[in-house]
Amino acid sequence: MSQETALLRAPAARSRWTALVVLCTGVLMIVLDVTVVNVALPAIQSDLRFSPSGLAWVVNAYLIAFGGLLLLAGRLGDLVSRRGVFVAGLAVFTTASLICGLSQSQAMLVAARFVQGVGGALTSAVVLGMIVTMFPEPREQAKAIGVYAFVASAGGSIGLIVGGVLTEALSWHWIFFVNVPIGVITAALALRVLQPDRGLGLHRGADVPGAVLVTASLMLAVYTIVDPVAVDGWGSGRTLICGAGALVLLLAFVARETTARNPLIPLRIFRSRNVSGANLIQVLSVAGMFGMFFLGALYLQRVLGYDALSTGLAFLPVTVVMGALSLRYSERLVMRFGARATLLPGLALIVAGLALLTRLPVDGGYVRDVLPTMVLLGTGAGVCFPALMNLAMSGATPSDAGLASGLVNTTAQVGGALGLAVLATVAAARTDGRLSDGASAAAALTDGYRLALVIAAGLVVAAIAVALTVLRPERAPAPATAREPVAVCCEAAA
């Protein structure tokens, strides 16, 4: 590459990395919101007089809208404009956050949380699609996805710290107010640094029946997991009816997409074994990892007596280790060994960390019993999730990158919600059984968490089995010098 070409590419490279920072800031705001709200739930319940079942809807209203709209939002980015959908999502999320902070009634807060979920889906669904389009060169793309994976994976533990600080120092209202300046600044920067883009046009995929079916199916599926399953159990009539309804809607959607002239979601994206396998692996591994965050936080608070802020700080090693690997080394590992070969040891480390957690004692100590697990899980996630996202986006073309991005986010949400429902139900049932046998509260809780963590480890073992049997090794990437002209052309076209 000539010196003149290098000089021309330098500003374009800087602008792309600046754009990545803006995109990841938007994602971080969305990811933080989930755990920040969880920390503040007791204060919200006390102030607005929520019943225990009513309080769950502060979380569930968001999850239903967010999980239900991700696929549709990603496809809208392909058809209309990914930058437009991203900025619109920021506007909706920021406005809803302001209303959440101002809420003085239960109905007002729950309704605003639903709108927040709509904005979160629009914002996050298109980000990975924009990243793979902005970074066509394999090494830079792997590095950019590593940055995104760190933000998306580690934001939860950061949210525990932020939520504890804001709730204790100010009030629960500020966990929502803090989003307003961040959202406004991020939207202004997005309009400045993200290149305008035009989608395929709604005439290429304005499949209204398909949009209604997939959105209704996903919303009903998420609702089934977060409410009937959590409240009534897996075998209740309400759970079975809602689950069957979600399945029927999904089958109707698939039938519609196979016959539609301009399908909303082209099913060809699922023909890639690596794309389909990576998304299935994500459902299983996120379910297991979510169990660690959920059950680990409960163990620290209800058994060891940690407060909200101390719990957040206890998870900080996961974030630090994950960040060091995702930001500095994951791209090198993917480029050197391939995404599949990098993924497998990462999943194995997550299994090892969860297996250690299954030995937690009632009188445990942080340094002896918890910290080693945090390091193992942070290492595994830092290696695993960037490679997984590379695989999940490997079959995306420029015309359906938004759809692939929305699919990745959807499987992460489904995995998290499913993991929470399964593991919380198992832990509660085991705890109730031990209490009826006369065990102490601490011993009963710890036994419940141990059993649930065994299942969490089993889910990640199943993810390893899928990786070994479904994923195909990728072809070795071309040398950077051979790919540079392609990158120049793509930047010029942008």
Secondary structure per residue as TSV (DSSP state, phi and psi in degrees):
chain	resnum	aa	ss	phi	psi
A	1	M	-	360.0	130.4
A	2	S	-	-70.6	162.8
A	3	Q	H	-64.4	-37.3
A	4	E	H	-63.3	-42.2
A	5	T	H	-64.3	-39.8
A	6	A	H	-61.9	-41.3
A	7	L	H	-66.3	-35.8
A	8	L	H	-69.0	-33.9
A	9	R	H	-78.3	-24.0
A	10	A	H	-58.7	-50.1
A	11	P	H	-61.4	-38.5
A	12	A	H	-63.3	-40.6
A	13	A	H	-63.7	-44.0
A	14	R	H	-62.3	-40.2
A	15	S	H	-67.6	-33.8
A	16	R	H	-67.6	-41.5
A	17	W	H	-70.2	-33.6
A	18	T	H	-63.8	-42.8
A	19	A	H	-61.6	-37.1
A	20	L	H	-62.6	-41.1
A	21	V	H	-60.3	-43.2
A	22	V	H	-63.4	-45.9
A	23	L	H	-60.1	-44.1
A	24	C	H	-70.6	-28.9
A	25	T	H	-63.8	-42.9
A	26	G	H	-61.7	-42.7
A	27	V	H	-64.7	-42.8
A	28	L	H	-60.4	-40.4
A	29	M	H	-61.1	-39.6
A	30	I	H	-69.5	-44.7
A	31	V	H	-66.5	-42.2
A	32	L	H	-59.5	-34.7
A	33	D	H	-58.7	-35.8
A	34	V	H	-65.8	-52.8
A	35	T	H	-77.0	-29.2
A	36	V	H	-60.3	-44.1
A	37	V	H	-65.8	-39.8
A	38	N	H	-58.4	-41.7
A	39	V	H	-63.8	-35.3
A	40	A	H	-88.3	-1.6
A	41	L	H	-56.9	-42.9
A	42	P	H	-59.1	-40.8
A	43	A	H	-67.0	-39.9
A	44	I	H	-63.0	-43.0
A	45	Q	H	-61.6	-43.3
A	46	S	H	-67.1	-41.7
A	47	D	H	-73.2	-45.0
A	48	L	H	-98.6	3.8
A	49	R	T	59.1	46.0
A	50	F	-	-72.9	143.0
A	51	S	-	-75.7	162.4
A	52	P	H	-56.1	-42.2
A	53	S	H	-70.5	-36.3
A	54	G	H	-67.7	-35.6
A	55	L	H	-62.8	-34.1
A	56	A	H	-57.9	-28.4
A	57	W	H	-74.0	-14.5
A	58	V	H	-63.0	-35.1
A	59	V	H	-88.6	-45.1
A	60	N	H	-66.0	-37.1
A	61	A	H	-59.6	-39.3
A	62	Y	H	-67.8	-47.5
A	63	L	H	-63.9	-38.0
A	64	I	H	-65.0	-47.0
A	65	A	H	-66.7	-43.1
A	66	F	H	-65.3	-53.5
A	67	G	H	-67.1	-32.7
A	68	G	H	-75.0	-25.0
A	69	L	H	-105.2	-2.0
A	70	L	H	-61.4	-47.9
A	71	L	H	-62.8	-44.7
A	72	L	H	-63.9	-41.2
A	73	A	H	-64.5	-40.7
A	74	G	H	-63.0	-41.2
A	75	R	H	-70.1	-35.4
A	76	L	H	-60.9	-35.4
A	77	G	H	-61.2	-40.4
A	78	D	H	-66.1	-36.5
A	79	L	H	-86.0	-33.4
A	80	V	T	-106.9	-73.0
A	81	S	-	-173.3	125.0
A	82	R	H	-68.5	-41.7
A	83	R	H	-62.0	-42.2
A	84	G	H	-62.0	-42.9
A	85	V	H	-66.8	-40.1
A	86	F	H	-61.4	-48.7
A	87	V	H	-67.5	-40.5
A	88	A	H	-61.0	-40.4
A	89	G	H	-62.4	-41.9
A	90	L	H	-60.8	-41.9
A	91	A	H	-63.2	-45.3
A	92	V	H	-65.2	-45.3
A	93	F	H	-64.1	-43.1
A	94	T	H	-65.9	-44.4
A	95	T	H	-62.5	-44.3
A	96	A	H	-64.6	-35.6
A	97	S	H	-62.3	-41.8
A	98	L	H	-60.7	-44.1
A	99	I	H	-65.6	-38.8
A	100	C	H	-57.8	-46.5
A	101	G	H	-64.7	-31.1
A	102	L	H	-85.9	-6.2
A	103	S	-	-61.3	135.0
A	104	Q	-	-121.9	6.3
A	105	S	S	-141.9	160.5
A	106	Q	H	-63.2	-47.4
A	107	A	H	-61.8	-41.5
A	108	M	H	-62.6	-42.9
A	109	L	H	-68.6	-44.9
A	110	V	H	-64.6	-41.9
A	111	A	H	-63.9	-42.0
A	112	A	H	-66.6	-33.4
A	113	R	H	-66.9	-36.6
A	114	F	H	-61.6	-45.0
A	115	V	H	-65.1	-36.8
A	116	Q	H	-57.0	-41.9
A	117	G	H	-62.3	-37.4
A	118	V	H	-61.2	-48.2
A	119	G	H	-63.8	-38.8
A	120	G	H	-62.9	-40.0
A	121	A	H	-64.5	-45.6
A	122	L	H	-61.6	-41.4
A	123	T	H	-68.4	-49.8
A	124	S	H	-84.4	-21.5
A	125	A	H	-65.7	-30.1
A	126	V	T	-100.5	-4.6
A	127	V	H	-65.1	-49.4
A	128	L	H	-61.5	-37.7
A	129	G	H	-61.2	-39.4
A	130	M	H	-68.1	-36.8
A	131	I	H	-65.5	-47.3
A	132	V	H	-68.6	-24.0
A	133	T	H	-77.7	-39.3
A	134	M	H	-73.1	-28.2
A	135	F	-	-121.1	78.4
A	136	P	-	-74.6	-23.4
A	137	E	S	-74.2	130.3
A	138	P	H	-55.9	-43.8
A	139	R	H	-66.2	-45.5
A	140	E	H	-65.9	-37.4
A	141	Q	H	-63.7	-43.0
A	142	A	H	-63.1	-39.5
A	143	K	H	-66.9	-43.5
A	144	A	H	-64.5	-40.7
A	145	I	H	-66.3	-33.3
A	146	G	H	-61.5	-41.0
A	147	V	H	-63.3	-46.7
A	148	Y	H	-61.2	-43.3
A	149	A	H	-63.0	-38.3
A	150	F	H	-63.0	-47.1
A	151	V	H	-62.3	-45.7
A	152	A	H	-68.9	-33.4
A	153	S	H	-88.1	-39.1
A	154	A	H	-90.0	-12.3
A	155	G	H	-60.3	-29.4
A	156	G	H	-62.0	-45.4
A	157	S	H	-70.8	-32.5
A	158	I	H	-63.9	-37.5
A	159	G	H	-62.2	-33.5
A	160	L	H	-61.3	-39.9
A	161	I	H	-70.7	-49.1
A	162	V	H	-60.7	-43.5
A	163	G	H	-62.6	-42.4
A	164	G	H	-62.7	-43.5
A	165	V	H	-64.5	-50.3
A	166	L	H	-64.8	-42.0
A	167	T	H	-67.7	-41.4
A	168	E	H	-78.1	-36.8
A	169	A	H	-83.4	-34.0
A	170	L	S	-120.5	-98.4
A	171	S	-	-162.9	170.8
A	172	W	T	-64.0	-24.6
A	173	H	T	-58.1	-31.7
A	174	W	H	-75.6	-15.8
A	175	I	H	-67.2	-21.9
A	176	F	H	-95.9	-40.6
A	177	F	H	-60.2	-32.6
A	178	V	T	-64.1	-23.0
A	179	N	H	-71.0	-23.7
A	180	V	H	-65.4	-56.0
A	181	P	H	-64.4	-35.7
A	182	I	H	-63.9	-44.2
A	183	G	H	-64.9	-42.1
A	184	V	H	-64.8	-45.6
A	185	I	H	-65.6	-43.2
A	186	T	H	-62.7	-41.7
A	187	A	H	-64.8	-42.1
A	188	A	H	-62.9	-42.8
A	189	L	H	-67.6	-37.4
A	190	A	H	-60.6	-42.8
A	191	L	H	-65.3	-25.4
A	192	R	H	-86.9	-41.1
A	193	V	H	-104.4	-20.8
A	194	L	S	-85.0	131.3
A	195	Q	-	-68.3	133.8
A	196	P	-	-59.9	142.7
A	197	D	-	-137.8	154.4
A	198	R	-	-119.6	132.6
A	199	G	-	-79.6	-173.3
A	200	L	S	-69.4	-20.9
A	201	G	-	103.0	140.0
A	202	L	G	-61.4	-25.2
A	203	H	G	-66.1	-18.0
A	204	R	G	-84.2	-11.5
A	205	G	T	-164.8	28.9
A	206	A	-	-78.6	64.6
A	207	D	-	-91.3	85.0
A	208	V	H	-62.1	-47.1
A	209	P	H	-58.8	-41.0
A	210	G	H	-63.4	-40.8
A	211	A	H	-62.5	-43.0
A	212	V	H	-64.5	-43.8
A	213	L	H	-66.2	-46.8
A	214	V	H	-69.9	-38.1
A	215	T	H	-66.9	-44.8
A	216	A	H	-64.1	-39.6
A	217	S	H	-63.6	-48.3
A	218	L	H	-66.8	-41.8
A	219	M	H	-63.2	-42.3
A	220	L	H	-67.8	-36.4
A	221	A	H	-65.1	-46.2
A	222	V	H	-64.4	-41.9
A	223	Y	H	-59.1	-42.1
A	224	T	H	-59.9	-41.0
A	225	I	I	-72.0	-43.4
A	226	V	I	-85.5	-16.4
A	227	D	I	-120.3	-71.0
A	228	P	I	-57.3	-43.0
A	229	V	I	-64.2	-47.2
A	230	A	H	-67.0	-33.9
A	231	V	H	-91.2	-47.5
A	232	D	H	-104.5	-15.4
A	233	G	-	97.9	168.7
A	234	W	T	-71.1	-28.9
A	235	G	T	-96.5	6.0
A	236	S	S	-71.5	156.9
A	237	G	H	-61.8	-39.6
A	238	R	H	-64.8	-40.4
A	239	T	H	-63.1	-46.4
A	240	L	H	-65.5	-40.2
A	241	I	H	-66.7	-46.6
A	242	C	H	-65.8	-42.0
A	243	G	H	-62.8	-42.9
A	244	A	H	-63.9	-39.6
A	245	G	H	-61.9	-43.0
A	246	A	H	-62.8	-39.7
A	247	L	H	-67.0	-42.7
A	248	V	H	-62.4	-43.7
A	249	L	H	-62.8	-39.3
A	250	L	H	-65.5	-43.7
A	251	L	H	-63.7	-38.7
A	252	A	H	-64.4	-37.1
A	253	F	H	-64.9	-45.1
A	254	V	H	-61.4	-43.4
A	255	A	H	-61.0	-40.5
A	256	R	H	-63.5	-43.5
A	257	E	H	-69.8	-27.0
A	258	T	H	-74.7	-19.0
A	259	T	H	-114.0	-14.9
A	260	A	-	-67.6	141.2
A	261	R	S	-68.0	-41.8
A	262	N	S	-124.9	81.6
A	263	P	-	-64.2	146.2
A	264	L	S	-64.1	-43.5
A	265	I	S	-125.2	100.4
A	266	P	-	-60.4	123.5
A	267	L	G	-73.5	-6.1
A	268	R	G	-61.7	-22.5
A	269	I	G	-63.0	-24.5
A	270	F	G	-86.3	-2.9
A	271	R	G	-71.0	-25.1
A	272	S	-	-72.9	121.5
A	273	R	H	-62.3	-36.4
A	274	N	H	-69.7	-38.6
A	275	V	H	-67.7	-50.0
A	276	S	H	-63.4	-45.2
A	277	G	H	-63.5	-41.8
A	278	A	H	-63.6	-38.7
A	279	N	H	-70.3	-36.4
A	280	L	H	-66.1	-42.0
A	281	I	H	-60.4	-38.5
A	282	Q	H	-65.6	-40.8
A	283	V	H	-56.0	-48.0
A	284	L	H	-70.5	-45.4
A	285	S	H	-72.1	-38.6
A	286	V	H	-65.7	-38.2
A	287	A	H	-58.5	-43.0
A	288	G	H	-68.2	-44.9
A	289	M	H	-66.4	-38.6
A	290	F	H	-61.5	-35.1
A	291	G	H	-60.7	-37.9
A	292	M	H	-63.1	-47.6
A	293	F	H	-64.2	-45.1
A	294	F	H	-69.4	-53.9
A	295	L	H	-72.0	-35.3
A	296	G	H	-63.6	-41.1
A	297	A	H	-65.1	-41.2
A	298	L	H	-64.4	-40.9
A	299	Y	I	-61.4	-46.0
A	300	L	I	-64.1	-38.0
A	301	Q	I	-84.4	-46.1
A	302	R	I	-90.2	-22.2
A	303	V	I	-104.3	-47.9
A	304	L	S	-91.2	-10.8
A	305	G	-	82.3	22.9
A	306	Y	-	-72.0	149.2
A	307	D	-	-89.0	-179.8
A	308	A	H	-61.9	-44.9
A	309	L	H	-66.7	-42.4
A	310	S	H	-63.1	-35.9
A	311	T	H	-64.3	-43.4
A	312	G	H	-60.2	-43.9
A	313	L	H	-65.5	-32.0
A	314	A	H	-64.4	-30.3
A	315	F	T	-87.2	-2.3
A	316	L	H	-59.2	-37.7
A	317	P	H	-56.8	-34.1
A	318	V	H	-59.9	-45.2
A	319	T	H	-65.5	-43.9
A	320	V	H	-64.4	-49.1
A	321	V	H	-65.4	-44.2
A	322	M	H	-60.3	-42.4
A	323	G	H	-64.6	-43.2
A	324	A	H	-60.8	-41.1
A	325	L	H	-75.5	-45.6
A	326	S	H	-64.0	-40.4
A	327	L	H	-84.3	-25.7
A	328	R	H	-114.0	-33.6
A	329	Y	T	-120.9	-22.0
A	330	S	H	-62.2	-40.9
A	331	E	H	-62.0	-40.1
A	332	R	H	-66.3	-40.8
A	333	L	H	-65.5	-43.2
A	334	V	H	-63.1	-43.5
A	335	M	H	-69.4	-32.4
A	336	R	H	-80.8	-43.1
A	337	F	H	-112.5	-14.3
A	338	G	-	95.1	154.4
A	339	A	H	-66.0	-41.8
A	340	R	H	-63.5	-46.3
A	341	A	H	-67.2	-28.2
A	342	T	H	-78.0	-34.7
A	343	L	H	-63.5	-43.4
A	344	L	H	-61.0	-50.5
A	345	P	H	-64.8	-30.4
A	346	G	H	-62.8	-44.7
A	347	L	H	-64.1	-38.0
A	348	A	H	-63.7	-38.6
A	349	L	H	-66.2	-36.7
A	350	I	H	-63.6	-42.2
A	351	V	H	-60.3	-43.3
A	352	A	H	-62.2	-41.1
A	353	G	H	-64.6	-44.3
A	354	L	H	-65.8	-35.6
A	355	A	H	-64.0	-38.8
A	356	L	H	-63.5	-37.6
A	357	L	H	-64.6	-26.9
A	358	T	T	-68.5	-7.8
A	359	R	T	-103.1	13.0
A	360	L	-	-59.6	130.6
A	361	P	-	-91.0	163.7
A	362	V	T	-64.3	-37.3
A	363	D	T	-102.3	40.6
A	364	G	-	-66.4	157.0
A	365	G	-	-115.9	148.8
A	366	Y	I	-64.1	-51.6
A	367	V	I	-64.9	-40.9
A	368	R	I	-77.9	-41.4
A	369	D	I	-108.2	-23.9
A	370	V	I	-108.8	-45.2
A	371	L	H	-57.4	-45.3
A	372	P	H	-57.6	-37.5
A	373	T	H	-65.4	-41.1
A	374	M	H	-60.0	-41.2
A	375	V	H	-67.2	-43.7
A	376	L	H	-62.8	-45.5
A	377	L	H	-68.9	-38.5
A	378	G	H	-63.1	-40.8
A	379	T	H	-65.4	-46.5
A	380	G	H	-62.4	-44.1
A	381	A	H	-68.4	-38.8
A	382	G	H	-63.9	-30.6
A	383	V	H	-85.7	-39.6
A	384	C	H	-76.7	-51.5
A	385	F	H	-70.7	-37.0
A	386	P	H	-60.8	-41.6
A	387	A	H	-64.0	-39.8
A	388	L	H	-63.1	-41.3
A	389	M	H	-70.6	-33.4
A	390	N	H	-60.7	-43.1
A	391	L	H	-66.9	-41.8
A	392	A	H	-65.2	-28.2
A	393	M	T	-98.3	1.9
A	394	S	T	-66.6	-29.3
A	395	G	T	-96.2	6.8
A	396	A	-	-78.7	133.3
A	397	T	-	-96.8	164.9
A	398	P	T	-55.3	-27.5
A	399	S	T	-82.0	-18.4
A	400	D	T	-129.7	24.0
A	401	A	H	-63.9	-36.1
A	402	G	H	-64.7	-40.4
A	403	L	H	-61.9	-46.4
A	404	A	H	-61.6	-39.5
A	405	S	H	-63.9	-44.9
A	406	G	H	-62.9	-36.2
A	407	L	H	-65.2	-42.4
A	408	V	H	-59.2	-46.0
A	409	N	H	-67.4	-35.5
A	410	T	H	-64.9	-46.3
A	411	T	H	-65.5	-32.3
A	412	A	H	-65.0	-43.0
A	413	Q	H	-67.1	-43.6
A	414	V	H	-63.1	-42.6
A	415	G	H	-60.9	-44.2
A	416	G	H	-64.3	-45.9
A	417	A	H	-66.1	-42.2
A	418	L	H	-65.5	-43.5
A	419	G	H	-60.3	-43.9
A	420	L	H	-61.3	-45.8
A	421	A	H	-63.5	-46.7
A	422	V	H	-67.2	-50.9
A	423	L	H	-70.8	-38.7
A	424	A	H	-65.2	-40.1
A	425	T	H	-64.3	-44.7
A	426	V	H	-63.7	-45.7
A	427	A	H	-62.7	-43.3
A	428	A	H	-64.9	-41.7
A	429	A	H	-64.3	-42.7
A	430	R	H	-66.4	-40.4
A	431	T	H	-63.2	-45.1
A	432	D	H	-60.4	-40.2
A	433	G	H	-64.1	-41.9
A	434	R	H	-69.0	-36.2
A	435	L	H	-64.5	-39.8
A	436	S	H	-67.0	-22.8
A	437	D	T	-83.4	-3.6
A	438	G	T	97.8	9.0
A	439	A	-	-72.0	156.6
A	440	S	-	-68.7	160.8
A	441	A	H	-59.4	-44.5
A	442	A	H	-64.3	-42.2
A	443	A	H	-67.5	-40.0
A	444	A	H	-65.4	-44.2
A	445	L	H	-61.4	-45.0
A	446	T	H	-63.5	-40.6
A	447	D	H	-63.1	-40.2
A	448	G	H	-62.7	-43.6
A	449	Y	H	-65.4	-39.7
A	450	R	H	-59.7	-47.8
A	451	L	H	-62.6	-43.3
A	452	A	H	-63.2	-36.1
A	453	L	H	-70.7	-30.3
A	454	V	H	-61.1	-43.7
A	455	I	H	-66.6	-39.4
A	456	A	H	-59.3	-44.1
A	457	A	H	-63.4	-37.7
A	458	G	H	-63.3	-36.1
A	459	L	H	-62.8	-40.2
A	460	V	H	-72.9	-32.9
A	461	V	H	-61.3	-41.0
A	462	A	H	-62.3	-36.2
A	463	A	H	-63.0	-38.3
A	464	I	H	-63.6	-41.5
A	465	A	H	-61.3	-41.4
A	466	V	H	-63.5	-42.2
A	467	A	H	-61.6	-38.9
A	468	L	H	-73.6	-32.2
A	469	T	H	-99.8	-26.6
A	470	V	T	-103.9	-44.0
A	471	L	-	-69.0	144.5
A	472	R	-	-107.0	139.2
A	473	P	-	-59.6	138.4
A	474	E	-	-78.8	158.4
A	475	R	-	-70.5	147.7
A	476	A	-	-61.4	133.5
A	477	P	-	-66.6	149.3
A	478	A	-	-67.5	152.4
A	479	P	-	-57.1	152.5
A	480	A	H	-59.4	-36.6
A	481	T	H	-65.8	-30.5
A	482	A	H	-76.3	-22.4
A	483	R	H	-94.8	-14.0
A	484	E	H	-58.5	-43.0
A	485	P	H	-59.3	-34.7
A	486	V	H	-64.1	-43.7
A	487	A	H	-63.0	-40.5
A	488	V	H	-62.1	-44.7
A	489	C	H	-62.3	-42.5
A	490	C	H	-64.0	-39.5
A	491	E	H	-67.2	-37.4
A	492	A	H	-65.8	-39.9
A	493	A	H	-64.6	-37.6
A	494	A	-	-65.5	360.0
